[in-house]
Amino acid sequence: MRHSRRRFLGAALAAAAAPRVFAQEAPRWEALRKGGFVLLMRHSATTAAGVDPKGFRLGDCRSQLNLSNDGRAQAQRAGQRIAEQKVPVAHVYTSPWCRCHETGLLAFGKAEDWEPLGTFFYEPTREEDYTKRVKARIGNYSSREIGGNVVMITHNTNIAALTKLSIATGEIVVLRPDGCCGFKVVERLDL
C-alpha cells in the first residue's frame, strides 16, 4: 500500500505544475462533438475525504464512501454541461464502487461497471493489471467504432497511474486514443 500512496503523492505534486484547461477558458467542444475521445472522469465529491470505512463491502453501498449532496449536484452539472454542448456519449463505463456508478447515472443516465476501473488503492498488486487493461481498451478505440465519445469514471489513483495526473473530484481528463495501444492527454475539463 505504501508504493501506491507514494505514487499518488508524486502524481499530486506533478499535477500542481500541469496546465489545466477549464471549460470556460478554451474548451474544444467542436472536437468533442465529432467524437472519438475518451473522457476519463474522477467520481464526484464524497461525504468525507479519505478512504472507504474499514470493513466496507463492494456490493454494499451503505458500507462505502458515497457521494455527498454536493457531489450529486456536481455530477448532474457535468452531465448537463456536456449535453448542452451536444457532446455525444456512446458508452459510460464505471468502477464498481458505488460513488463512481452513481456519478455515471446522475451525469449521463447510464453506467456499466467494469472491474479494471475499480480502485487498487486497497490492493496495490492490481495496479499493473488494471492500468494495462484500461490503457489497452482506450488505445484500441477509434472514432468510427465508438460512435461518439466514451466516458470512464474511476478513482484518482487509477487516473494518476494512467496519466501521471492527480485531478479533483468530478474533473475530466480528455484522452485521444491512438487506435493501437495508447493515448494522448488532450486537456483537462473542470466542469
N, CA and C atoms as a LAMMPS dump frame, in Angstrom:
ITEM: TIMESTEP
0
ITEM: NUMBER OF ATOMS
573
ITEM: BOX BOUNDS ff ff ff
-5.0000000000000000e+02 5.0000000000000000e+02
-5.0000000000000000e+02 5.0000000000000000e+02
-5.0000000000000000e+02 5.0000000000000000e+02
ITEM: ATOMS id mol type element x y z
1 1 1 N 0.829 -1.188 0
2 1 2 C 0 0 0
3 1 3 C 0.873 1.252 0
4 2 1 N 2.071 1.194 0.604
5 2 2 C 2.958 2.344 0.615
6 2 3 C 3.337 2.777 -0.787
7 3 1 N 3.644 1.792 -1.655
8 3 2 C 4.059 2.09 -3.025
9 3 3 C 2.982 2.89 -3.75
10 4 1 N 1.735 2.484 -3.606
11 4 2 C 0.625 3.163 -4.274
12 4 3 C 0.45 4.575 -3.732
13 5 1 N 0.583 4.745 -2.429
14 5 2 C 0.435 6.073 -1.827
15 5 3 C 1.565 6.988 -2.269
16 6 1 N 2.803 6.463 -2.353
17 6 2 C 3.93 7.27 -2.831
18 6 3 C 3.694 7.729 -4.266
19 7 1 N 3.237 6.811 -5.103
20 7 2 C 2.957 7.16 -6.5
21 7 3 C 1.855 8.212 -6.553
22 8 1 N 0.828 8.062 -5.72
23 8 2 C -0.27 9.019 -5.68
24 8 3 C 0.241 10.397 -5.284
25 9 1 N 1.079 10.471 -4.249
26 9 2 C 1.621 11.752 -3.811
27 9 3 C 2.51 12.367 -4.881
28 10 1 N 3.294 11.541 -5.562
29 10 2 C 4.141 12.031 -6.653
30 10 3 C 3.298 12.605 -7.773
31 11 1 N 2.219 11.924 -8.104
32 11 2 C 1.327 12.405 -9.162
33 11 3 C 0.648 13.7 -8.738
34 12 1 N 0.305 13.817 -7.458
35 12 2 C -0.334 15.036 -6.975
36 12 3 C 0.608 16.226 -7.108
37 13 1 N 1.886 16.039 -6.795
38 13 2 C 2.857 17.114 -6.948
39 13 3 C 3.043 17.476 -8.413
40 14 1 N 3.093 16.484 -9.281
41 14 2 C 3.237 16.746 -10.719
42 14 3 C 2.018 17.485 -11.257
43 15 1 N 0.854 17.152 -10.731
44 15 2 C -0.378 17.783 -11.208
45 15 3 C -0.408 19.269 -10.888
46 16 1 N 0.216 19.646 -9.787
47 16 2 C 0.232 21.055 -9.416
48 16 3 C 0.918 21.889 -10.491
49 17 1 N 1.884 21.295 -11.18
50 17 2 C 2.606 22.013 -12.224
51 17 3 C 1.98 21.839 -13.604
52 18 1 N 1.044 20.912 -13.755
53 18 2 C 0.442 20.621 -15.062
54 18 3 C -0.559 21.704 -15.448
55 19 1 N -0.603 22.077 -16.728
56 19 2 C -1.576 23.083 -17.153
57 19 3 C -2.992 22.53 -17.074
58 20 1 N -3.921 23.379 -16.747
59 20 2 C -5.325 22.982 -16.675
60 20 3 C -6.09 23.779 -17.714
61 21 1 N -6.996 23.122 -18.374
62 21 2 C -7.88 23.804 -19.312
63 21 3 C -9.27 23.723 -18.718
64 22 1 N -9.835 24.858 -18.438
65 22 2 C -11.159 24.883 -17.872
66 22 3 C -12.179 25.135 -18.966
67 23 1 N -13.372 24.61 -18.779
68 23 2 C -14.425 24.709 -19.791
69 23 3 C -14.679 26.157 -20.198
70 24 1 N -14.573 27.101 -19.268
71 24 2 C -14.87 28.477 -19.625
72 24 3 C -13.706 29.168 -20.325
73 25 1 N -12.498 28.608 -20.3
74 25 2 C -11.341 29.225 -20.941
75 25 3 C -11.247 28.875 -22.417
76 26 1 N -10.992 27.613 -22.72
77 26 2 C -10.75 27.24 -24.119
78 26 3 C -11.185 25.808 -24.388
79 27 1 N -12.446 25.511 -24.191
80 27 2 C -12.872 24.121 -24.418
81 27 3 C -12.793 23.766 -25.894
82 28 1 N -12.536 22.555 -26.154
83 28 2 C -12.505 22.073 -27.53
84 28 3 C -13.81 21.336 -27.809
85 29 1 N -14.902 22.024 -27.563
86 29 2 C -16.214 21.403 -27.708
87 29 3 C -16.437 20.905 -29.123
88 30 1 N -15.984 21.658 -30.11
89 30 2 C -16.19 21.267 -31.514
90 30 3 C -15.566 19.899 -31.773
91 31 1 N -14.355 19.688 -31.302
92 31 2 C -13.691 18.394 -31.482
93 31 3 C -14.439 17.297 -30.739
94 32 1 N -14.89 17.585 -29.507
95 32 2 C -15.614 16.585 -28.732
96 32 3 C -16.95 16.22 -29.39
97 33 1 N -17.569 17.174 -30.067
98 33 2 C -18.837 16.892 -30.763
99 33 3 C -18.647 15.869 -31.879
100 34 1 N -17.459 15.818 -32.453
101 34 2 C -17.179 14.863 -33.536
102 34 3 C -16.96 13.454 -32.995
103 35 1 N -16.674 13.317 -31.722
104 35 2 C -16.491 12.008 -31.105
105 35 3 C -15.088 11.467 -31.258
106 36 1 N -14.905 10.27 -30.73
107 36 2 C -13.623 9.592 -30.824
108 36 3 C -12.703 9.814 -29.647
109 37 1 N -13.192 10.459 -28.586
110 37 2 C -12.367 10.716 -27.412
111 37 3 C -12.825 9.842 -26.244
112 38 1 N -11.953 9.7 -25.265
113 38 2 C -12.316 9.06 -24.004
114 38 3 C -12.254 10.143 -22.942
115 39 1 N -13.35 10.307 -22.217
116 39 2 C -13.417 11.271 -21.13
117 39 3 C -13.216 10.49 -19.837
118 40 1 N -12.015 10.594 -19.303
119 40 2 C -11.639 9.878 -18.088
120 40 3 C -11.991 10.779 -16.905
121 41 1 N -12.997 10.383 -16.157
122 41 2 C -13.558 11.24 -15.113
123 41 3 C -13.335 10.643 -13.733
124 42 1 N -12.962 11.513 -12.798
125 42 2 C -12.923 11.1 -11.395
126 42 3 C -14.331 11.25 -10.841
127 43 1 N -14.755 10.301 -10.024
128 43 2 C -16.088 10.383 -9.415
129 43 3 C -16.28 11.733 -8.73
130 44 1 N -17.514 12.113 -8.537
131 44 2 C -17.842 13.388 -7.901
132 44 3 C -17.512 13.367 -6.411
133 45 1 N -17.704 14.514 -5.766
134 45 2 C -17.357 14.704 -4.36
135 45 3 C -18.098 13.718 -3.442
136 46 1 N -17.397 13.29 -2.41
137 46 2 C -17.942 12.296 -1.48
138 46 3 C -18.285 12.914 -0.125
139 47 1 N -18.915 12.103 0.715
140 47 2 C -19.37 12.553 2.032
141 47 3 C -18.222 12.905 2.957
142 48 1 N -17.065 12.338 2.715
143 48 2 C -15.886 12.637 3.533
144 48 3 C -14.649 12.428 2.675
145 49 1 N -13.611 13.154 3.019
146 49 2 C -12.349 12.944 2.305
147 49 3 C -11.712 11.677 2.855
148 50 1 N -10.957 11.02 2.03
149 50 2 C -10.246 9.863 2.534
150 50 3 C -10.613 8.575 1.854
151 51 1 N -10.688 7.547 2.657
152 51 2 C -10.856 6.2 2.133
153 51 3 C -12.171 5.595 2.63
154 52 1 N -12.512 4.465 2.05
155 52 2 C -13.718 3.753 2.48
156 52 3 C -13.585 3.325 3.936
157 53 1 N -14.703 3.24 4.653
158 53 2 C -14.66 2.785 6.043
159 53 3 C -14.102 1.366 6.144
160 54 1 N -13.46 1.08 7.24
161 54 2 C -12.923 -0.261 7.479
162 54 3 C -14.064 -1.278 7.398
163 55 1 N -13.805 -2.376 6.69
164 55 2 C -14.804 -3.428 6.561
165 55 3 C -15.829 -3.186 5.463
166 56 1 N -15.586 -2.197 4.595
167 56 2 C -16.541 -1.941 3.512
168 56 3 C -16.666 -3.178 2.624
169 57 1 N -17.801 -3.282 1.949
170 57 2 C -18.051 -4.372 1.005
171 57 3 C -18.432 -3.761 -0.337
172 58 1 N -17.818 -4.256 -1.378
173 58 2 C -18.029 -3.705 -2.712
174 58 3 C -19.494 -3.741 -3.133
175 59 1 N -20.226 -4.77 -2.813
176 59 2 C -21.62 -4.883 -3.221
177 59 3 C -22.604 -4.158 -2.31
178 60 1 N -22.112 -3.487 -1.279
179 60 2 C -22.985 -2.841 -0.299
180 60 3 C -22.66 -1.349 -0.216
181 61 1 N -23.449 -0.538 -0.886
182 61 2 C -23.193 0.908 -0.925
183 61 3 C -23.212 1.539 0.466
184 62 1 N -24.022 0.997 1.363
185 62 2 C -24.099 1.567 2.712
186 62 3 C -22.789 1.438 3.467
187 63 1 N -21.923 0.514 3.051
188 63 2 C -20.661 0.301 3.754
189 63 3 C -19.503 1.084 3.133
190 64 1 N -19.763 1.828 2.048
191 64 2 C -18.709 2.531 1.316
192 64 3 C -18.774 4.039 1.524
193 65 1 N -17.718 4.701 1.096
194 65 2 C -17.7 6.149 0.979
195 65 3 C -18.573 6.501 -0.222
196 66 1 N -19.56 7.353 -0.041
197 66 2 C -20.527 7.649 -1.099
198 66 3 C -20.525 9.12 -1.473
199 67 1 N -21.257 9.45 -2.523
200 67 2 C -21.372 10.837 -2.947
201 67 3 C -22.117 11.658 -1.903
202 68 1 N -21.662 12.878 -1.747
203 68 2 C -22.371 13.831 -0.892
204 68 3 C -23.459 14.488 -1.739
205 69 1 N -24.303 15.297 -1.105
206 69 2 C -25.309 16.039 -1.869
207 69 3 C -24.626 16.962 -2.873
208 70 1 N -23.509 17.579 -2.456
209 70 2 C -22.745 18.426 -3.379
210 70 3 C -22.188 17.599 -4.535
211 71 1 N -21.751 16.386 -4.237
212 71 2 C -21.228 15.501 -5.275
213 71 3 C -22.299 15.1 -6.277
214 72 1 N -23.507 14.861 -5.786
215 72 2 C -24.611 14.528 -6.688
216 72 3 C -24.918 15.713 -7.61
217 73 1 N -24.941 16.91 -7.04
218 73 2 C -25.18 18.114 -7.844
219 73 3 C -24.038 18.331 -8.837
220 74 1 N -22.815 18.065 -8.403
221 74 2 C -21.645 18.2 -9.271
222 74 3 C -21.749 17.258 -10.472
223 75 1 N -22.148 16.019 -10.251
224 75 2 C -22.3 15.051 -11.342
225 75 3 C -23.382 15.513 -12.317
226 76 1 N -24.492 15.996 -11.782
227 76 2 C -25.576 16.468 -12.647
228 76 3 C -25.134 17.672 -13.482
229 77 1 N -24.379 18.6 -12.873
230 77 2 C -23.887 19.773 -13.615
231 77 3 C -22.95 19.351 -14.748
232 78 1 N -22.062 18.398 -14.472
233 78 2 C -21.137 17.937 -15.51
234 78 3 C -21.905 17.32 -16.676
235 79 1 N -22.878 16.495 -16.371
236 79 2 C -23.688 15.888 -17.42
237 79 3 C -24.474 16.924 -18.209
238 80 1 N -25.028 17.911 -17.51
239 80 2 C -25.785 18.977 -18.182
240 80 3 C -24.883 19.781 -19.109
241 81 1 N -23.669 20.084 -18.638
242 81 2 C -22.734 20.876 -19.452
243 81 3 C -22.362 20.123 -20.724
244 82 1 N -22.097 18.844 -20.603
245 82 2 C -21.741 18.029 -21.77
246 82 3 C -22.928 17.912 -22.719
247 83 1 N -24.129 17.755 -22.172
248 83 2 C -25.336 17.682 -23.006
249 83 3 C -25.611 19.018 -23.696
250 84 1 N -25.454 20.136 -22.961
251 84 2 C -25.659 21.464 -23.546
252 84 3 C -24.722 21.704 -24.728
253 85 1 N -23.521 21.162 -24.635
254 85 2 C -22.524 21.339 -25.693
255 85 3 C -22.7 20.305 -26.814
256 86 1 N -23.731 19.475 -26.686
257 86 2 C -24.06 18.463 -27.699
258 86 3 C -22.898 17.509 -27.974
259 87 1 N -22.228 17.107 -26.892
260 87 2 C -21.139 16.145 -26.978
261 87 3 C -21.758 14.748 -26.881
262 88 1 N -21.64 13.935 -27.924
263 88 2 C -22.258 12.606 -27.894
264 88 3 C -21.489 11.647 -26.973
265 89 1 N -22.232 10.954 -26.149
266 89 2 C -21.654 9.961 -25.241
267 89 3 C -22.23 8.602 -25.623
268 90 1 N -21.366 7.751 -26.167
269 90 2 C -21.808 6.437 -26.634
270 90 3 C -21.864 5.409 -25.513
271 91 1 N -20.852 5.41 -24.659
272 91 2 C -20.767 4.421 -23.579
273 91 3 C -20.275 5.098 -22.307
274 92 1 N -20.736 4.595 -21.163
275 92 2 C -20.249 5.06 -19.866
276 92 3 C -19.845 3.827 -19.064
277 93 1 N -18.545 3.685 -18.853
278 93 2 C -18.018 2.596 -18.036
279 93 3 C -17.584 3.172 -16.702
280 94 1 N -17.86 2.428 -15.629
281 94 2 C -17.526 2.933 -14.3
282 94 3 C -16.842 1.871 -13.46
283 95 1 N -16.15 2.361 -12.453
284 95 2 C -15.655 1.489 -11.395
285 95 3 C -16.868 0.875 -10.718
286 96 1 N -16.737 -0.349 -10.198
287 96 2 C -17.871 -0.95 -9.48
288 96 3 C -18.173 -0.289 -8.127
289 97 1 N -17.334 0.652 -7.674
290 97 2 C -17.615 1.346 -6.425
291 97 3 C -18.835 2.23 -6.636
292 98 1 N -19.687 2.283 -5.638
293 98 2 C -20.975 2.982 -5.744
294 98 3 C -20.822 4.448 -6.121
295 99 1 N -19.807 5.13 -5.608
296 99 2 C -19.639 6.552 -5.904
297 99 3 C -19.377 6.808 -7.388
298 100 1 N -18.705 5.875 -8.045
299 100 2 C -18.437 6.01 -9.482
300 100 3 C -19.69 5.679 -10.293
301 101 1 N -20.34 4.592 -9.921
302 101 2 C -21.558 4.17 -10.625
303 101 3 C -22.63 5.262 -10.54
304 102 1 N -22.81 5.812 -9.335
305 102 2 C -23.817 6.861 -9.153
306 102 3 C -23.45 8.12 -9.936
307 103 1 N -22.171 8.464 -9.991
308 103 2 C -21.738 9.614 -10.791
309 103 3 C -22.167 9.423 -12.239
310 104 1 N -21.955 8.226 -12.777
311 104 2 C -22.349 7.938 -14.16
312 104 3 C -23.844 8.061 -14.386
313 105 1 N -24.616 7.504 -13.47
314 105 2 C -26.074 7.568 -13.614
315 105 3 C -26.595 9 -13.551
316 106 1 N -26.056 9.779 -12.608
317 106 2 C -26.52 11.155 -12.459
318 106 3 C -26.077 12.048 -13.616
319 107 1 N -24.865 11.844 -14.096
320 107 2 C -24.332 12.703 -15.159
321 107 3 C -24.839 12.301 -16.543
322 108 1 N -24.918 10.992 -16.793
323 108 2 C -25.172 10.53 -18.162
324 108 3 C -26.371 9.601 -18.305
325 109 1 N -26.994 9.263 -17.186
326 109 2 C -28.171 8.405 -17.248
327 109 3 C -27.865 6.943 -17.507
328 110 1 N -26.587 6.587 -17.493
329 110 2 C -26.206 5.189 -17.708
330 110 3 C -24.839 4.943 -17.081
331 111 1 N -24.585 3.69 -16.754
332 111 2 C -23.314 3.316 -16.147
333 111 3 C -23.162 1.807 -16.219
334 112 1 N -22.071 1.371 -16.785
335 112 2 C -21.769 -0.057 -16.866
336 112 3 C -20.479 -0.313 -16.087
337 113 1 N -20.582 -1.099 -15.026
338 113 2 C -19.399 -1.393 -14.217
339 113 3 C -18.383 -2.202 -15.009
340 114 1 N -17.112 -1.837 -14.846
341 114 2 C -16.01 -2.575 -15.457
342 114 3 C -14.901 -2.683 -14.42
343 115 1 N -14.598 -3.881 -14.009
344 115 2 C -13.675 -4.148 -12.907
345 115 3 C -12.344 -3.395 -12.993
346 116 1 N -11.67 -3.318 -14.147
347 116 2 C -10.38 -2.626 -14.172
348 116 3 C -10.433 -1.13 -13.847
349 117 1 N -11.621 -0.549 -13.803
350 117 2 C -11.738 0.845 -13.367
351 117 3 C -11.858 0.946 -11.849
352 118 1 N -11.981 -0.196 -11.164
353 118 2 C -12.062 -0.215 -9.705
354 118 3 C -10.747 0.218 -9.084
355 119 1 N -10.837 0.845 -7.937
356 119 2 C -9.617 1.327 -7.279
357 119 3 C -8.73 0.161 -6.856
358 120 1 N -7.439 0.368 -6.992
359 120 2 C -6.473 -0.611 -6.492
360 120 3 C -5.759 -0.051 -5.269
361 121 1 N -6.309 1.008 -4.713
362 121 2 C -5.724 1.642 -3.53
363 121 3 C -5.555 0.627 -2.4
364 122 1 N -6.537 -0.262 -2.244
365 122 2 C -6.504 -1.242 -1.161
366 122 3 C -5.734 -2.499 -1.545
367 123 1 N -5.543 -2.719 -2.819
368 123 2 C -4.813 -3.891 -3.317
369 123 3 C -3.84 -3.45 -4.409
370 124 1 N -2.705 -2.874 -4.014
371 124 2 C -1.748 -2.329 -4.988
372 124 3 C -1.24 -3.354 -6.002
373 125 1 N -1.354 -4.627 -5.685
374 125 2 C -0.896 -5.65 -6.637
375 125 3 C -1.739 -5.665 -7.911
376 126 1 N -2.915 -5.047 -7.881
377 126 2 C -3.782 -4.995 -9.065
378 126 3 C -3.448 -3.823 -9.998
379 127 1 N -2.624 -2.903 -9.53
380 127 2 C -2.351 -1.682 -10.299
381 127 3 C -1.855 -1.979 -11.711
382 128 1 N -0.865 -2.805 -11.853
383 128 2 C -0.288 -3.073 -13.173
384 128 3 C -1.318 -3.692 -14.122
385 129 1 N -2.049 -4.689 -13.642
386 129 2 C -3.047 -5.358 -14.478
387 129 3 C -4.157 -4.404 -14.882
388 130 1 N -4.746 -3.689 -13.906
389 130 2 C -5.845 -2.778 -14.203
390 130 3 C -5.406 -1.674 -15.164
391 131 1 N -4.248 -1.085 -14.907
392 131 2 C -3.75 0.003 -15.742
393 131 3 C -3.501 -0.485 -17.163
394 132 1 N -2.915 -1.642 -17.29
395 132 2 C -2.639 -2.211 -18.616
396 132 3 C -3.937 -2.462 -19.386
397 133 1 N -4.943 -3.018 -18.714
398 133 2 C -6.218 -3.326 -19.376
399 133 3 C -6.97 -2.065 -19.801
400 134 1 N -6.982 -1.055 -18.949
401 134 2 C -7.671 0.187 -19.292
402 134 3 C -6.931 0.884 -20.435
403 135 1 N -5.62 0.955 -20.343
404 135 2 C -4.831 1.598 -21.402
405 135 3 C -5.049 0.893 -22.742
406 136 1 N -5.096 -0.416 -22.74
407 136 2 C -5.32 -1.178 -23.982
408 136 3 C -6.7 -0.885 -24.554
409 137 1 N -7.706 -0.842 -23.701
410 137 2 C -9.068 -0.572 -24.196
411 137 3 C -9.149 0.836 -24.777
412 138 1 N -8.585 1.806 -24.086
413 138 2 C -8.602 3.18 -24.592
414 138 3 C -7.855 3.259 -25.919
415 139 1 N -6.665 2.69 -25.973
416 139 2 C -5.833 2.774 -27.166
417 139 3 C -6.447 2.13 -28.388
418 140 1 N -7.275 1.134 -28.19
419 140 2 C -7.875 0.421 -29.324
420 140 3 C -9.134 1.062 -29.877
421 141 1 N -9.644 2.101 -29.211
422 141 2 C -10.832 2.776 -29.731
423 141 3 C -10.457 3.581 -30.97
424 142 1 N -11.383 3.646 -31.887
425 142 2 C -11.262 4.595 -32.996
426 142 3 C -12.59 5.328 -33.075
427 143 1 N -12.586 6.548 -33.601
428 143 2 C -13.811 7.342 -33.626
429 143 3 C -14.914 6.637 -34.408
430 144 1 N -14.533 5.869 -35.411
431 144 2 C -15.517 5.141 -36.207
432 144 3 C -16.213 4.071 -35.363
433 145 1 N -15.435 3.389 -34.529
434 145 2 C -16.001 2.316 -33.703
435 145 3 C -16.809 2.842 -32.529
436 146 1 N -16.399 3.968 -31.976
437 146 2 C -17.046 4.482 -30.776
438 146 3 C -18.437 5.015 -31.087
439 147 1 N -18.602 5.75 -32.171
440 147 2 C -19.89 6.352 -32.484
441 147 3 C -20.218 7.492 -31.537
442 148 1 N -19.246 8.17 -31.076
443 148 2 C -19.388 9.27 -30.122
444 148 3 C -18.15 9.298 -29.256
445 149 1 N -18.321 9.557 -27.987
446 149 2 C -17.223 9.542 -27.024
447 149 3 C -17.514 8.479 -25.97
448 150 1 N -16.481 8.005 -25.342
449 150 2 C -16.61 7.042 -24.249
450 150 3 C -16.236 7.752 -22.957
451 151 1 N -17.043 7.567 -21.927
452 151 2 C -16.745 8.095 -20.604
453 151 3 C -16.32 6.928 -19.723
454 152 1 N -15.232 7.116 -18.99
455 152 2 C -14.781 6.137 -18
456 152 3 C -14.67 6.867 -16.667
457 153 1 N -15.44 6.403 -15.685
458 153 2 C -15.456 7.047 -14.37
459 153 3 C -14.744 6.141 -13.384
460 154 1 N -13.729 6.701 -12.739
461 154 2 C -12.87 5.896 -11.888
462 154 3 C -12.37 6.729 -10.708
463 155 1 N -11.251 6.333 -10.148
464 155 2 C -10.689 6.927 -8.936
465 155 3 C -9.383 7.65 -9.263
466 156 1 N -8.996 8.557 -8.387
467 156 2 C -7.787 9.339 -8.631
468 156 3 C -6.535 8.465 -8.742
469 157 1 N -6.447 7.402 -7.943
470 157 2 C -5.266 6.533 -8.024
471 157 3 C -5.15 5.915 -9.408
472 158 1 N -6.26 5.516 -9.987
473 158 2 C -6.257 4.918 -11.324
474 158 3 C -5.873 5.947 -12.381
475 159 1 N -6.431 7.148 -12.254
476 159 2 C -6.139 8.212 -13.217
477 159 3 C -4.666 8.6 -13.134
478 160 1 N -4.13 8.681 -11.927
479 160 2 C -2.718 9.019 -11.76
480 160 3 C -1.82 7.952 -12.379
481 161 1 N -2.179 6.685 -12.229
482 161 2 C -1.375 5.61 -12.813
483 161 3 C -1.405 5.66 -14.341
484 162 1 N -2.533 6.033 -14.92
485 162 2 C -2.679 6.099 -16.377
486 162 3 C -2.048 7.341 -16.994
487 163 1 N -2.234 8.49 -16.346
488 163 2 C -1.893 9.763 -16.981
489 163 3 C -0.796 10.549 -16.261
490 164 1 N -0.427 10.128 -15.061
491 164 2 C 0.517 10.857 -14.205
492 164 3 C -0.069 12.178 -13.708
493 165 1 N -1.398 12.306 -13.751
494 165 2 C -2.09 13.492 -13.263
495 165 3 C -2.921 13.133 -12.044
496 166 1 N -2.979 14.06 -11.102
497 166 2 C -3.891 13.935 -9.975
498 166 3 C -4.959 14.999 -10.188
499 167 1 N -6.226 14.584 -10.205
500 167 2 C -7.287 15.541 -10.546
501 167 3 C -8.323 15.628 -9.434
502 168 1 N -9.09 16.688 -9.478
503 168 2 C -10.122 16.934 -8.479
504 168 3 C -11.332 16.042 -8.722
505 169 1 N -12.154 15.897 -7.698
506 169 2 C -13.387 15.138 -7.872
507 169 3 C -14.236 15.813 -8.946
508 170 1 N -14.826 14.992 -9.805
509 170 2 C -15.675 15.497 -10.871
510 170 3 C -14.931 16.044 -12.077
511 171 1 N -13.616 16.107 -12.006
512 171 2 C -12.834 16.633 -13.134
513 171 3 C -12.656 15.549 -14.196
514 172 1 N -12.452 15.983 -15.431
515 172 2 C -12.315 15.076 -16.57
516 172 3 C -10.995 15.314 -17.284
517 173 1 N -10.317 14.227 -17.626
518 173 2 C -9.137 14.287 -18.481
519 173 3 C -9.579 13.755 -19.839
520 174 1 N -9.419 14.566 -20.872
521 174 2 C -9.822 14.174 -22.225
522 174 3 C -8.636 13.472 -22.883
523 175 1 N -8.878 12.243 -23.363
524 175 2 C -7.843 11.437 -23.996
525 175 3 C -8.188 11.184 -25.454
526 176 1 N -7.161 11.219 -26.304
527 176 2 C -7.341 10.872 -27.71
528 176 3 C -6.691 9.496 -27.914
529 177 1 N -7.494 8.454 -28.161
530 177 2 C -6.927 7.125 -28.406
531 177 3 C -6.064 7.144 -29.66
532 178 1 N -4.996 6.337 -29.659
533 178 2 C -4.14 6.301 -30.852
534 178 3 C -4.507 5.18 -31.816
535 179 1 N -5.577 4.407 -31.487
536 179 2 C -6.027 3.343 -32.386
537 179 3 C -5.143 2.117 -32.344
538 180 1 N -4.218 2.097 -31.437
539 180 2 C -3.26 0.984 -31.355
540 180 3 C -3.159 0.47 -29.933
541 181 1 N -2.536 1.235 -29.1
542 181 2 C -2.259 0.71 -27.757
543 181 3 C -2.044 1.802 -26.723
544 182 1 N -2.364 3.009 -27.029
545 182 2 C -2.139 4.091 -26.083
546 182 3 C -3.05 5.266 -26.352
547 183 1 N -2.672 6.417 -25.844
548 183 2 C -3.495 7.613 -25.972
549 183 3 C -2.642 8.831 -25.697
550 184 1 N -3.194 9.99 -26.018
551 184 2 C -2.575 11.262 -25.721
552 184 3 C -3.518 12.051 -24.852
553 185 1 N -3.005 12.676 -23.795
554 185 2 C -3.814 13.571 -22.965
555 185 3 C -4.002 14.858 -23.743
556 186 1 N -5.254 15.218 -23.984
557 186 2 C -5.588 16.405 -24.779
558 186 3 C -5.798 17.621 -23.898
559 187 1 N -6.591 17.467 -22.856
560 187 2 C -6.889 18.58 -21.959
561 187 3 C -7.571 18.08 -20.704
562 188 1 N -7.73 18.987 -19.753
563 188 2 C -8.465 18.708 -18.535
564 188 3 C -9.663 19.643 -18.492
565 189 1 N -10.811 19.09 -18.13
566 189 2 C -12.037 19.885 -18.016
567 189 3 C -12.526 19.844 -16.585
568 190 1 N -12.692 20.996 -15.987
569 190 2 C -13.271 21.1 -14.656
570 190 3 C -14.633 21.748 -14.837
571 191 1 N -15.659 20.919 -14.925
572 191 2 C -16.997 21.4 -15.219
573 191 3 C -17.728 21.766 -13.949
